[in-house]
Amino acid sequence: LTTIATGERQGSVTAAVMPTVSCSLARIKAVSSNVGSVFIGIAGVTKVNGTTDATSGLELSASEETGWMPTDNLNRFYLICDNAGDDVTYMTMT
C-alpha cells in the first residue's frame, strides 16, 4: 500500500523547516506565481549570494521542482525564499 501526502508551505525570508511528514520519497515544487526564487537545503539554508559556502540551497525558480528525493521525513528539508509570498508545494510517498 502506498501512502501519498500533498501540501503547501508558505514562503519565508528566513530559513524555515518543511512540515513533518513521514515518507520514503519527497518532491518539492516552487509555485508558478512566485516572483522570486526559493532555495531548498538543510537547517540554516541560505540564498545564493556569489560566495563559496556550504549553506546555499538548491535554487528553484517559479514552477521548477526537485524531482523525487529519498528521505524519511519532509522535515529534513528547509527553505528560504526571495519573498515571503514565494511558496512551495510538496508531494510525499511512503
Secondary structure, DSSP 8 states (H G I E B T S, - for coil): ---EEEEEE---SS-EE----B-SEEEEEE-TT-SS-EEEESTT-B---SS--S-B-EEE-TT-B---EE-SBGGG-EEEESSTT--EEEEEE-
